[in-house]
Amino acid sequence: MSDTLKNEDKLGAVLFQVQDDLRQLRCNLEKITISERGKTLDLQALDSAIRKTESSIRKHTEDYLKTVTKQLLVLPSIEDLQKKTVQPPKRKPALESIPDMHPHREDLPGASPGEKHKSALAMRLLYNPAHPNNRAIMHQKFGISLPNVHKRSTNAAKHHRIITGPVVSLQSVEQKGRHNLALYFSFSSVPDPSLLHMSIQHKAASLHPRGNSYSSKTGLTGTKSRCLKQLKWETEPGSTCERIDRECTPLWTTKTPPPTTTSKSLDHRDMTQGTNGLIPESPQNLHVPVNISKYSFTIIKGQINPVATDFFHFKQSFSLCWSSVVDALEALEKLLRDFAVPLAKVSGERLVEFSHGWDNGWRKAPPAISLLSVLENREEVLGLVLRPGQRYKGVGGTEAAAIHIQSCWRRYLARTAYLRHCQRKWAAGTIAISWLMRTQMRRVRKALQARRFRQLENYRSRAQHLAANWKHIQSSKRTIIHIPSLGYSQSQRLSLRGFDILQNIQISRLCDIRDKNVEVIYICPRHLEEDILHYYTSLLKCDGATDGADTGETQASSSVRRFVILTPEAVDYFPTHNMCLSTLLKYSPCTLKRIKNLIQGKQTYIVGGVAHVDDLAVAEELGVPVLAPEPAIAQLYSTKSGGRRIFAGAEVDVPPGQEDIYSLNQLHETLAELMTQNMDVKRWLFRMDSEHGGRGTAYCDICHLSCHDWALKEYHRYGAELWNTKRIQESVLLRYLDEIPEWLARHARPAKTSVYPNWACFLKTFLRQGGVVEAYPPSDSVTCLTVDLLLEPGGEVTMLSCGDQLHGSCQLETIGSTVPQTSVHPETLHSICMCVGQACIQRLIVGYVSVDLATFLNHNTMEQKPPVVNRYAVIGSHLFHSNLSMLYHNVFFKMCKAHGIGFNLKRKQGTVFALYDSSERCRIGMIAVSEDLQGALVTFARNLSVIHQEISACKTQGETNFKELIKDIEDVLQMTVQKKMQAVEDKPAA
């Protein structure tokens, strides 16, 4: 048996020696270059062959070690051991003294506490080979005398083998009820006591047969796992008493009585407070030096000195797992050579643990940061490795630099090409999407144009039918669909406050049912509540009660059935978009369907407001004609410039001015010419084309012009006859051109500063929309009047109403009117209106048209044309008071009734209100009727004053236009009184 062990030891030493020689040969090949006949020897192929040989030998070595480890060995005879240098004791222990080695999880009862304590203490001393009493316990328990520790033998050092003596391997074999014990002793130098302890455990675990159920779980797992367990035993601070007991109990379990509670506490205190310090009380109390390694060695300039004492000691200690350590060590050497690290201190324990993790988990070389974790001077080496350019100072640095430069350049070229490709791909995608969108938009645009063209053609055909049958339609039963839509531009609609209420101001169209042949379908832009509907129902009933009681009741019930108020459902879908009423009706299929049911089989036509393209869409959907011009024609002539062209075509006097101004230079030059030709004009107006109600009007007084006095002197010096020549006007014209820009910037004022706060804002919009410049009438008493005309499709012009305008805070904004007008002789006004109406018909304008005219007193006669009627009315359609929202309509009417505000049906005098909405209730309309103009004005002013006093307090006056309107009425009354006094004075003279 001893010869077999000796031969196996020599074979293992030879295998280790061959491995070491091959490794040294490979290291030497990296340093030399051999040339033969001018050709360089291929060292890479030779290196690959050596690596394959080394790998094969390593595999055979591991297989050999596994085979040797798994062999069941017995102790040699006492005679063989006596021939050795160290002789074991000759006493052979009796079988009765050998304890039972079967593992027992439960101790037998019956032992005293003292015996339990002594047995447990003896077992723990037995597990600690470094303890001084270990040898005595071995001799006492098993009769084994262990030799003293001596130095490592020269032969062992020569073969690079790790000697972990004394090593004890125990195996318990139970055969036929007898307990046999086979012990194998190998004595040599002990590098470390803890290493001796771990070697005992691993050898014992490897020699347990598979028949033992417990040893099958803790058996041999290979030389690498044993080395890792050895390393963790020496370095890990988290090891506990339970872990040691679990690993060692199957080896040394004895049939001893179970200890009592007292013996357990004493035993635990003895272990935790013992001088050996093997098992600490808690992981926090374990003090393991982290930076101090027992197996550290030094690498200088990336090379390991194989004969150095520290490296030799490390290699000998971990020879069983050296095959896995070599790969990590070579990788570390290469890293240090590549980065030209002068000195590196390696921790052997960390290197072994790292190599085990590399061997189990990593399939390729680990990162440099992880590899440097095995160094004790890691911070210094890491700082050197991370230094920019350090890689190119080491081995192969020139080649690495060249490779890096080439890779960077290739990466730059590839990246540039890729970005260019991406940019072109994006551009191609953008162009494709843009083209598809453009094609789709063009297709949709063409479809819309075709639809609108079809709608326009149908509109024209139906308009021709309406014109041809107009007389018959007017004399027969008919249904009128009133759509009070304001088809302004989107910017104008969004800038208007209460746009839906402005459209609903035309709710007085319900009065068309005065004609018994007319039924009215009124499209309302807001939902009206029952109180407003009841009010208009009562009001229209009163209109029919004229010819007796019975006839009045019949007509009243008939009038109630002849009007319907509908609100499109799209009003709820677009509450804040300020869409015109035609657009809302276009997107309200339910309302359109109901209208179709109401007009089925009846003569019907639509009366709109400000024309919009959606009027044609609604007419196409309902299949009825529209009493209005085409939208394009209406938009062309409804502007200020279009109105001047119509008046010029009608040969009606217009104030001096110029239309279609779109640039600043054109504005200055036109204004300079007009001022030079009209020296008596004191104020000039600037009016936007598309605005209305005084919103787009500004003015500038010529008195602020510094050269105006000099120009008047020049005018009077030459006289009115010579002044019309261009040569004489040239000096004044040039002077005006120089001063007009500054004059406008400093003294021009918008009429409504709430819309355009200053001249700069007004001018920007004025030049974008276009507008006109015209003279303000040269009088302090200027009256504007409004005439409503009906341009029938048959070509006739009917004058419906006329009235003088009433103004509020802005003299160019209309709030109401007095009907009929008293500014112009009726025949003269009628003649003017007929001329304007015919000019509109010539331009294909039909339907309802409002014409604004301006009149002023003649300074020579100081007269206006005389009135010829016996009943007057004052109409206010844009009355506003914020405090009206505090009153419901029924409360408002009770308040008016208490103050005597109402209408007398018999005398046909009094006050009538127009209600526009049920939610805000801030805007109302009012009509005051009297036998003379003065009475109507007084009644209207009194009503405004009473309402304002009832709904306002000292601190809550609210926002209103009542006060400005009352002041304007007072001015009109004063003028009326002056005219009466003048008429009285002129009668005796006649």
Secondary structure, DSSP 8 states (H G I E B T S, - for coil): -HHHHHHHHHHHHHHHHHHHHHHHHHHHHTT---EETTEE--HHHHHHHHHHHHHHHHHHHHHHHHHHHHS------HHHHHTSSS--------GGGS---S--SS--TT--HHHHHHHHHHHHHHT-TTSTTHHHHHHHHH-----------HHHHHTT-----SEEEEEEEEETTEEEEEEEEE----S-HHHHHHHHHHHHHHTS-TTSTTTTTSS---HHHHHHHHHHHHH-TT--HHHHHHHHHHHH--------HHHHHHHHHHHHT-SS-SS-SSGGG----SS--TT-EEEETTB--TT-HHHHHHHHHT-TTHHHHHHHHHHHHHHHHHTT-SEEEE-HHHHHHHHHHHHHH-SS---HHHHGGGBTTHHHHHHHHTSTTGGGGSTTHHHHHHHHHHHHHHHHHHHHHHHHHHHHHHHHHHHHHHHHHHHHHHHHHHHHHHHHHHHHHHHHHHHHHHHHTHHHHHHS-EEEEE---B---HHHHHHSTTHHHHHHGGGGGGGGGGSTTEEEEEE-SS---HHHHHHHHHHHHHHHTTS-HHHHHHHHHHHHHTEEEE--THHHH-SSS---HHHHHHT-HHHHHHHHHHHTTS-EEEE-SB--HHHHHHHHHHT--BSS--HHHHHHHSSHHHHHHHHHHTT----SEEEEE-SHHHHHHHHHHHHHH-TT--EEEEEESS--TTTTEEEEEGGG-TTHHHHHHHHHHHHHHHHTSHHHHHHHHHHHHHHHHHHHHHH-EES-TTT--SHHHHHHHHHHH-EEEEE--SSS-EEEEEEEEEE-TTS-EEEEEEEEEEE-SSTTSEEEEEES--SS-HHHHHHHHHHHHHHHHHTT--EEEEEEEEEE--TTT--------S-EEEEEEEEEBGGGGGS-HHHHHHHHHHTT--EETTTTEEEEEEE--SSS--EEEEEEEESSHHHHHHHHHHHHHHHHHHH--SS---SBSHHHHHHHHHHHHHHHHHHHHHHHHHHHH-
